[in-house]
Amino acid sequence: MSRLVEIVVPPRLGAGYRWLLASSWTTNLGDGVAAAAGPLLVASLTRDPFLVSLAALLRWAPPLVFGLYAGALSDRLDRRRIVIAANAIRIVVLGALVAALAAGRVPVSGALLALGLLATAEVFADNTSTTLAPMLVHRDDLGIANSRLQTGFITLNQLAGPPIGAALFAAGMAWPFVTELVLVCAGVILVSRVVLPAHGRAAEVTGGIRRDIAEGLRWTMRHPAVRTLALTILIFNVTFGAAWSVLVLYATERLGLGAIGFGLLTTIMAAGGLVGTGLYGRITRRVSLGNVMRAGLVIETLTHLALAVTTSAWIAGLIFFVFGAHAFIWGTTSITVRQRAVPAHLQGRVGSVYTISVYGGLVAGSAIGGTLATHYGVTAPFWFAFAGSAAFVMLLWRQLTRIAHSDPP
């Protein structure tokens, strides 16, 4: 067993990193459980598509609203304490939610409020957690350190967590949140064992932060390739968010799946992501990044069309598997393209613009999806996503290869 541990986590990474990894894997499993249980809870309290879509909006809005502030905070204060404090807030909210569920007194507004508070606290915990590995391991070992963290995210958060959460929800609405509560508590205990080197700097005036953000925005807007890529991410997250905001209703009403079947959809997408992880190097050795991006946008467009017309859970499962592989390959390619084009001193600020594009698109899309589903049925958001994606692919087709091969100015 010790030999296996040394292979997975080499001793040179240090004891601090092992505590961090254990905490990350533990909380990722809890987050995966909640990823399925949260929408199921809201859907069990109301069949209103707009209210169901709000559950997705409240998951996607906090990074958009608080992401920049969370990043600035993690540069000023003790990072371990931020992680512990943010997770402590999650523990309090989960405790209150479990108590209300046990008493049978959870209105849909209370469930949405709890999910919003949990997502907000998670922004600060996750944003700060990403800064810990560089403080604990040598820069030459960051590749293996981050790969181990990413493995936990894919296998526990996306593969194992959702079906466990759905199964626990089927056994009783409170059980998945009890499980998440226990796992978050364990994560706090584990991360408290991490000893960080000295960190902290004097607080800067707010205007300084605003000037930095403005510089990143100006550079992005003035660089044609990076600007177009950010616009692509924004538009495709609007269409994706519209369709996925009512996914729980689509799975139950259109595909006839129960709670466990809905959880398995996320697992199937994660399995596709693992396949995409294995094939990525082979694909990019044979296909240019521009053509990889073109193929990915076509796959995403056809995914919305296929889901809009099918009523078969088996066919939908295959579609979700392919989409999962595409999502990993597209995400990795877009990050690579951006890093090639953006100067080192602007990587963080331009990266935050991309974060806004991602979550801004998801928030706008979820509002559109809920409205369309309310008035025209649960497949309407998927038809909207197909039409919007197809139009943008045709508009952008010639520019994709230029984006993928853009060099720094």
ZADO-162543 format. One line per field, with one value per residue (C-alpha): residue number from 1; y, x, z. Coordinates in nm, 3 decimals, m for minus. Each point is the difference from the previous one (the first is absolute). Layout:
N
i (NUM:...)
yy (Y:...)
xx (X:...)
zz (Z:...)
This chain:
409
i (1:2:3:4:5:6:7:8:9:10:11:12:13:14:15:16:17:18:19:20:21:22:23:24:25:26:27:28:29:30:31:32:33:34:35:36:37:38:39:40:41:42:43:44:45:46:47:48:49:50:51:52:53:54:55:56:57:58:59:60:61:62:63:64:65:66:67:68:69:70:71:72:73:74:75:76:77:78:79:80:81:82:83:84:85:86:87:88:89:90:91:92:93:94:95:96:97:98:99:100:101:102:103:104:105:106:107:108:109:110:111:112:113:114:115:116:117:118:119:120:121:122:123:124:125:126:127:128:129:130:131:132:133:134:135:136:137:138:139:140:141:142:143:144:145:146:147:148:149:150:151:152:153:154:155:156:157:158:159:160:161:162:163:164:165:166:167:168:169:170:171:172:173:174:175:176:177:178:179:180:181:182:183:184:185:186:187:188:189:190:191:192:193:194:195:196:197:198:199:200:201:202:203:204:205:206:207:208:209:210:211:212:213:214:215:216:217:218:219:220:221:222:223:224:225:226:227:228:229:230:231:232:233:234:235:236:237:238:239:240:241:242:243:244:245:246:247:248:249:250:251:252:253:254:255:256:257:258:259:260:261:262:263:264:265:266:267:268:269:270:271:272:273:274:275:276:277:278:279:280:281:282:283:284:285:286:287:288:289:290:291:292:293:294:295:296:297:298:299:300:301:302:303:304:305:306:307:308:309:310:311:312:313:314:315:316:317:318:319:320:321:322:323:324:325:326:327:328:329:330:331:332:333:334:335:336:337:338:339:340:341:342:343:344:345:346:347:348:349:350:351:352:353:354:355:356:357:358:359:360:361:362:363:364:365:366:367:368:369:370:371:372:373:374:375:376:377:378:379:380:381:382:383:384:385:386:387:388:389:390:391:392:393:394:395:396:397:398:399:400:401:402:403:404:405:406:407:408:409)
yy (0.000:0.245:m0.072:0.088:0.324:0.095:m0.061:0.212:0.269:m0.007:0.088:0.299:0.177:0.020:m0.071:0.334:m0.083:m0.342:0.165:0.244:m0.283:m0.200:0.307:0.075:m0.353:m0.012:0.329:m0.082:m0.312:0.210:0.256:m0.279:m0.137:0.347:0.055:m0.255:0.048:0.379:0.003:m0.309:0.176:0.304:m0.217:m0.195:0.323:0.160:m0.094:0.362:m0.005:0.354:m0.079:m0.319:0.204:0.235:m0.287:m0.001:0.380:0.006:m0.251:0.202:0.359:0.012:m0.051:0.280:0.235:m0.085:m0.159:0.311:0.098:m0.356:0.006:0.333:m0.118:m0.311:0.220:0.206:m0.238:m0.337:m0.237:m0.302:0.203:0.116:m0.361:m0.104:0.300:m0.047:m0.369:0.081:0.214:m0.293:m0.223:0.242:0.027:m0.376:m0.056:0.237:m0.162:m0.351:0.110:0.158:m0.310:m0.221:0.218:m0.001:0.380:0.097:0.237:0.031:0.350:m0.143:m0.270:0.256:0.228:m0.288:m0.102:0.360:0.039:m0.330:0.099:0.341:m0.147:m0.255:0.281:0.121:m0.352:m0.122:0.319:0.008:m0.376:0.031:0.229:m0.251:m0.257:0.250:0.091:m0.363:m0.163:0.095:0.161:m0.297:m0.226:0.214:m0.212:m0.322:0.183:0.159:m0.322:m0.180:0.277:m0.015:m0.378:0.040:0.257:m0.222:m0.332:0.119:0.324:m0.101:m0.379:m0.139:0.289:0.061:m0.359:m0.032:0.325:m0.111:m0.340:0.163:0.244:m0.289:m0.152:0.327:0.368:0.084:m0.277:0.154:0.323:m0.190:m0.174:0.329:0.147:m0.286:0.022:0.377:m0.036:m0.261:0.229:0.283:m0.228:m0.121:0.344:0.129:m0.231:0.185:0.229:0.280:0.221:0.366:0.177:0.337:0.352:0.338:0.077:0.217:0.274:m0.105:0.226:m0.200:m0.318:0.179:0.132:m0.351:m0.144:0.282:m0.065:m0.366:0.090:0.256:m0.244:m0.269:0.234:0.124:m0.346:m0.133:m0.371:0.001:0.222:m0.235:m0.305:0.168:0.083:m0.361:m0.127:0.251:m0.094:m0.375:0.019:0.191:m0.283:m0.270:0.167:0.029:m0.373:m0.128:0.222:m0.227:m0.323:m0.156:0.057:m0.124:m0.319:m0.073:0.120:m0.061:m0.304:m0.151:m0.032:m0.003:0.164:m0.260:0.022:0.377:m0.038:m0.251:0.254:0.205:m0.316:m0.091:0.346:m0.035:m0.340:0.165:0.262:m0.270:m0.146:0.347:0.034:m0.319:0.091:0.368:m0.038:m0.240:0.228:0.318:m0.176:m0.077:0.291:0.372:0.192:0.206:m0.311:m0.141:0.317:m0.021:m0.362:0.075:0.278:m0.220:m0.283:0.234:0.139:m0.348:m0.108:0.252:m0.114:m0.369:0.053:0.211:m0.283:m0.318:m0.157:m0.301:m0.004:m0.233:0.231:0.298:m0.185:m0.045:0.368:0.104:m0.226:0.163:0.343:m0.073:m0.085:0.315:0.220:m0.107:0.029:0.339:0.137:m0.114:0.140:0.339:0.034:m0.094:0.249:0.277:m0.069:0.013:0.339:0.182:0.148:m0.150:0.317:0.007:m0.369:0.040:0.304:m0.127:m0.333:0.180:0.145:m0.355:m0.099:0.283:m0.117:m0.354:0.080:0.304:m0.222:m0.270:0.246:0.164:m0.340:m0.143:0.293:m0.049:m0.375:0.028:0.252:m0.208:m0.322:0.171:0.122:m0.253:m0.327:m0.168:m0.051:0.368:0.097:m0.273:0.131:0.350:m0.134:m0.178:0.303:0.243:m0.226:m0.077:0.368:0.090:m0.291:0.117:0.357:m0.102:m0.291:0.176:0.173:m0.310:m0.102:0.355:m0.005:m0.335:0.116:0.350:0.107:0.255:0.354)
xx (0.000:0.279:0.160:m0.325:m0.027:0.356:m0.081:m0.318:0.153:0.382:0.173:0.172:m0.337:0.006:m0.237:m0.178:m0.099:m0.129:m0.231:m0.115:m0.064:m0.196:m0.210:m0.058:m0.110:m0.230:m0.177:m0.019:m0.197:m0.236:m0.039:m0.076:m0.270:m0.156:0.022:m0.278:m0.187:m0.043:m0.201:m0.194:m0.097:m0.132:m0.181:m0.165:m0.136:m0.128:m0.063:0.030:0.277:0.106:0.052:0.186:0.226:0.071:0.184:0.244:0.022:0.084:0.278:0.147:m0.052:0.231:0.327:m0.109:m0.085:0.268:0.284:0.217:m0.043:0.076:0.324:0.105:m0.084:0.214:0.300:m0.041:m0.096:0.105:m0.115:m0.051:m0.227:m0.205:m0.057:m0.093:m0.231:m0.178:m0.056:m0.117:m0.275:m0.094:m0.021:m0.239:m0.223:m0.003:m0.085:m0.296:m0.119:0.022:m0.192:m0.273:m0.025:m0.027:m0.284:m0.169:m0.001:0.197:m0.177:0.146:0.124:0.191:0.158:0.109:0.143:0.201:0.137:0.097:0.182:0.183:0.111:0.120:0.209:0.139:0.132:0.228:0.102:0.076:0.165:0.236:0.064:0.148:0.272:0.121:0.180:0.259:0.077:0.058:0.190:0.292:m0.095:0.148:m0.251:m0.308:m0.097:m0.031:m0.151:m0.274:m0.065:m0.071:m0.240:m0.171:m0.031:m0.194:m0.227:m0.087:m0.034:m0.165:m0.178:m0.127:0.008:m0.073:m0.172:m0.313:m0.132:0.069:m0.185:m0.295:m0.017:0.013:m0.272:m0.220:0.048:m0.092:0.030:0.224:0.257:0.213:0.031:0.091:0.271:0.130:0.000:0.217:0.238:0.043:0.072:0.264:0.147:0.035:0.178:0.239:0.086:0.057:0.303:0.164:0.286:0.056:0.307:m0.038:m0.247:m0.172:0.047:m0.126:m0.351:m0.008:m0.251:m0.305:0.094:0.317:m0.197:m0.239:0.287:0.145:m0.336:m0.052:0.341:m0.085:m0.334:0.158:0.266:m0.260:m0.221:0.294:0.135:m0.216:0.064:m0.035:m0.308:m0.165:0.080:m0.153:m0.311:m0.020:0.014:m0.268:m0.243:0.045:m0.053:m0.324:m0.127:0.140:m0.145:m0.344:m0.016:0.170:m0.201:m0.303:0.198:m0.165:m0.346:0.122:0.133:m0.317:m0.270:0.158:0.219:m0.208:0.296:m0.023:0.231:0.276:m0.022:0.040:0.312:0.143:m0.016:0.270:0.200:m0.023:0.126:0.290:0.086:0.012:0.230:0.239:0.006:0.066:0.285:0.159:m0.044:0.092:0.373:m0.062:m0.264:0.207:0.301:m0.209:m0.247:0.072:m0.141:m0.212:m0.169:m0.038:m0.189:m0.213:m0.090:m0.080:m0.244:m0.172:m0.031:m0.151:m0.247:m0.112:m0.025:m0.278:m0.181:0.027:m0.128:m0.289:m0.129:0.075:m0.220:0.229:0.201:0.254:0.060:0.016:0.260:0.220:m0.042:0.101:0.308:0.118:m0.079:0.208:0.303:m0.055:m0.031:0.342:0.171:m0.156:0.080:0.362:0.043:m0.149:0.228:0.303:m0.092:m0.051:0.329:0.188:m0.145:m0.002:0.320:0.104:m0.068:m0.363:m0.088:m0.193:m0.202:m0.085:m0.086:m0.252:m0.162:m0.047:m0.151:m0.252:m0.074:m0.063:m0.223:m0.163:m0.108:m0.126:m0.203:m0.158:m0.062:m0.169:m0.245:m0.075:m0.037:m0.243:m0.215:m0.010:m0.081:m0.281:m0.174:0.096:0.097:0.310:0.162:m0.026:0.332:0.177:m0.143:0.111:0.347:0.023:m0.110:0.223:0.306:m0.048:m0.028:0.313:0.202:m0.079:0.092:0.328:0.111:0.279:0.144:0.047:0.332:0.132:m0.100:0.170:0.329:0.011:0.341:0.075:0.018)
zz (0.000:0.089:m0.336:m0.179:0.199:m0.099:m0.366:0.015:0.223:m0.022:0.331:m0.158:m0.015:0.378:0.287:m0.040:m0.354:0.108:0.253:m0.269:m0.247:0.257:0.082:m0.369:m0.081:0.302:m0.072:m0.373:0.083:0.213:m0.280:m0.246:0.228:0.022:m0.378:m0.051:0.329:m0.030:m0.327:0.112:0.322:m0.185:m0.257:0.283:0.150:m0.323:m0.363:m0.114:m0.267:0.085:0.368:m0.094:m0.230:0.292:0.170:m0.291:0.000:0.371:m0.064:m0.286:0.119:0.308:m0.194:m0.231:0.286:0.255:m0.201:m0.036:0.363:0.118:m0.196:0.147:0.351:m0.036:m0.081:0.318:0.280:0.138:m0.270:0.223:0.227:m0.298:m0.108:0.354:0.053:m0.334:0.068:0.353:m0.153:m0.222:0.308:0.172:m0.309:m0.054:0.366:m0.025:m0.324:0.147:0.308:m0.215:m0.220:0.307:0.128:m0.342:m0.018:m0.311:m0.242:m0.348:0.089:0.297:m0.214:m0.261:0.270:0.148:m0.340:m0.074:0.332:m0.048:m0.350:0.122:0.281:m0.244:m0.223:0.279:0.104:m0.353:m0.123:0.297:m0.007:m0.349:0.140:0.261:m0.216:m0.133:0.362:0.099:m0.288:m0.221:m0.330:m0.188:0.176:m0.062:m0.301:0.198:0.299:m0.207:m0.192:0.328:0.103:m0.340:0.023:0.322:m0.159:m0.298:0.182:0.324:m0.088:m0.343:m0.017:0.346:0.178:m0.214:m0.006:0.372:0.059:m0.214:0.174:0.343:m0.103:m0.110:0.347:0.173:m0.093:0.296:m0.046:m0.278:0.199:0.316:m0.206:m0.138:0.351:0.131:m0.297:0.026:0.373:m0.081:m0.266:0.253:0.246:m0.271:m0.140:0.355:0.013:m0.289:0.104:m0.249:m0.039:0.093:m0.220:m0.010:m0.125:0.094:m0.121:m0.309:m0.064:m0.195:m0.287:m0.058:m0.050:m0.231:m0.210:m0.033:m0.104:m0.249:m0.156:m0.052:m0.156:m0.234:m0.115:m0.068:m0.199:m0.209:m0.089:m0.286:0.051:0.378:m0.022:m0.250:0.212:0.307:m0.204:m0.118:0.357:0.104:m0.280:0.036:0.374:m0.058:m0.222:0.230:0.308:m0.160:m0.070:0.316:0.237:m0.048:m0.032:0.306:m0.155:m0.338:0.158:0.196:m0.240:m0.341:0.066:0.280:0.238:0.377:0.249:m0.044:m0.380:0.015:0.214:m0.246:m0.283:0.173:0.058:m0.369:m0.098:0.244:m0.147:m0.342:0.149:0.119:m0.352:m0.137:0.250:m0.134:m0.367:0.016:m0.070:m0.288:m0.153:0.018:m0.155:m0.308:m0.018:0.015:0.294:m0.239:m0.138:0.352:0.093:m0.313:0.066:0.363:m0.084:m0.259:0.256:0.257:m0.253:m0.108:0.365:0.058:m0.317:0.088:0.354:m0.131:m0.222:0.198:0.264:0.057:0.321:m0.164:m0.295:0.234:0.210:m0.308:m0.085:0.352:m0.019:m0.325:0.140:0.309:m0.215:m0.207:0.310:0.130:m0.339:m0.075:0.345:m0.015:m0.351:0.083:0.304:m0.210:m0.270:0.254:0.176:m0.330:m0.087:0.335:0.152:0.333:0.200:m0.123:0.035:0.324:m0.099:m0.347:0.159:0.222:m0.312:m0.125:0.335:m0.037:m0.354:0.122:0.295:m0.158:m0.287:0.236:0.206:m0.307:m0.155:0.308:0.007:m0.370:0.041:0.291:m0.187:m0.321:0.185:0.191:m0.316:m0.268:0.172:0.132:m0.344:m0.098:0.168:m0.200:m0.328:0.100:0.081:m0.337:m0.203:0.187:m0.014:m0.370:m0.090:0.194:m0.145:m0.352:0.092:0.165:m0.220:m0.192:0.305:0.215:m0.157:0.046:0.367:0.056:m0.150:0.140:0.127:0.271:m0.137)
